[in-house]
Amino acid sequence: MEGRDWPKCMKCGKGQLIPLSDYGRDGASIMFKAWVCSDQECGYNLRIDNGEISLGRTIGQSFK
């Protein structure tokens, strides 16, 4: 995904929103499930869970 112009973060204005992918319950790939700001100090993120959009949840490491 290098070489793409990702959207600028509207919260901090410094970073870019970078898409993240995941796998669904049945193992199917889910493209662009979440977007996070590339500026680590900002931490802005949004994600889709079961059709609902969550904004600004605390980012942490998954232990799954």
Residue frames relative to the residue before (quaternion, step in Angstrom):
aa qw qx qy qz dx dy dz
M 1.0000 0.0000 0.0000 0.0000 0.00 0.00 0.00
E 0.3727 0.7207 -0.4959 0.3096 3.54 1.23 0.33
G 0.7519 0.4024 -0.2830 0.4389 3.51 -1.20 0.53
R 0.5864 0.5601 -0.3814 0.4438 3.59 1.25 0.04
D 0.3602 -0.6905 0.5782 0.2433 3.52 -1.21 0.53
W 0.1618 -0.7993 0.5752 0.0635 3.54 -0.22 1.29
P 0.6141 -0.5696 0.3857 0.3869 3.62 -1.14 0.53
K 0.4953 -0.6373 0.5084 0.3000 3.54 -1.15 0.71
C 0.5117 -0.6317 0.4851 0.3220 3.57 -1.08 0.77
M 0.3358 -0.7632 0.5225 0.1784 3.56 -0.75 1.07
K 0.5850 0.5707 -0.3837 0.4300 3.61 1.22 -0.21
C 0.8205 0.2175 -0.1001 0.5191 3.60 0.69 -1.08
G 0.3413 -0.7712 0.4740 0.2533 3.59 1.15 -0.56
K 0.6356 0.5341 -0.3301 0.4491 3.61 1.28 -0.09
G 0.7679 0.3654 -0.1847 0.4927 3.56 0.87 -0.98
Q 0.4121 -0.6503 0.5673 0.2924 3.51 -1.41 -0.03
L 0.4396 -0.6534 0.5360 0.3042 3.57 -1.17 0.57
I 0.1475 -0.8005 0.5805 0.0198 3.53 -0.62 1.24
P 0.3672 -0.7506 0.5022 0.2225 3.63 -0.77 0.98
L 0.1456 -0.7582 0.6305 0.0804 3.53 -1.18 0.72
S 0.2596 -0.7608 0.5778 0.1414 3.56 -1.12 0.69
D 0.1237 -0.7770 0.6145 0.0576 3.55 -1.29 0.34
Y 0.4189 -0.6608 0.5439 0.3035 3.55 -1.31 -0.17
G 0.4445 -0.6956 0.5059 0.2502 3.56 -1.07 0.81
R 0.7584 -0.3887 0.2760 0.4445 3.55 -1.34 0.00
D 0.7406 0.3946 -0.2146 0.4998 3.56 1.04 -0.79
G 0.6230 -0.5818 0.3263 0.4085 3.59 1.27 0.25
A 0.4831 0.6603 -0.4446 0.3646 3.59 1.26 0.04
S 0.5065 -0.6580 0.4746 0.2919 3.55 -1.03 0.81
I 0.1358 -0.7611 0.6299 0.0745 3.58 -1.03 0.86
M 0.2374 -0.7911 0.5525 0.1121 3.56 -0.36 1.27
F 0.8630 0.0823 -0.0838 0.4914 3.55 -1.11 0.80
K 0.1436 0.8096 -0.5478 0.1543 3.58 0.87 0.98
A 0.8025 0.0712 -0.0136 0.5922 3.58 1.07 -0.72
W 0.1739 -0.7369 0.6415 0.1232 3.53 -1.31 0.45
V 0.0355 -0.7985 0.6010 -0.0050 3.59 -0.89 0.94
C 0.5155 -0.6283 0.4858 0.3217 3.54 -1.18 0.64
S 0.4636 -0.6970 0.4796 0.2633 3.57 -0.94 0.89
D 0.6040 0.5249 -0.3593 0.4801 3.62 1.24 -0.30
Q 0.3769 -0.7718 0.4665 0.2111 3.59 -0.35 1.24
E 0.6222 0.5440 -0.3480 0.4424 3.61 1.09 -0.56
C 0.6371 0.5405 -0.3199 0.4468 3.59 1.13 -0.63
G 0.0987 -0.8523 0.5036 0.1014 3.57 0.70 -1.10
Y 0.3782 0.7297 -0.5000 0.2730 3.63 1.19 0.14
N 0.1016 0.7905 -0.5984 0.0817 3.57 -1.03 0.77
L 0.0413 -0.7514 0.6545 0.0729 3.49 -1.32 0.37
R 0.0277 -0.8059 0.5909 -0.0246 3.53 -1.10 0.75
I 0.3458 -0.7097 0.5764 0.2108 3.51 -1.31 0.41
D 0.0296 0.7803 -0.6217 0.0604 3.56 -0.80 1.11
N 0.8396 -0.1103 0.0253 0.5313 3.55 -0.59 1.20
G 0.7449 -0.4285 0.2149 0.4640 3.56 0.94 0.91
E 0.6498 0.4830 -0.3219 0.4908 3.61 1.26 -0.04
I 0.3427 -0.7369 0.5502 0.1919 3.56 -1.03 0.83
S 0.1300 -0.7745 0.6172 0.0480 3.56 -0.87 1.03
L 0.1574 -0.7978 0.5782 0.0663 3.58 -0.87 0.96
G 0.8911 0.1313 -0.0745 0.4278 3.53 -1.12 0.78
R 0.2855 0.7549 -0.5431 0.2315 3.60 1.06 0.54
T 0.5822 -0.5745 0.4375 0.3736 3.57 -1.16 0.58
I 0.3186 -0.7472 0.5551 0.1789 3.54 -0.88 0.98
G 0.1149 0.7884 -0.5958 0.1012 3.54 -0.88 0.95
Q 0.6070 -0.5529 0.4212 0.3853 3.53 -1.28 0.16
S 0.3589 -0.7171 0.5575 0.2150 3.54 -1.01 0.85
F 0.2274 -0.7886 0.5586 0.1196 3.57 -0.93 0.86
K 0.3533 0.7441 -0.4890 0.2869 3.59 1.21 0.51
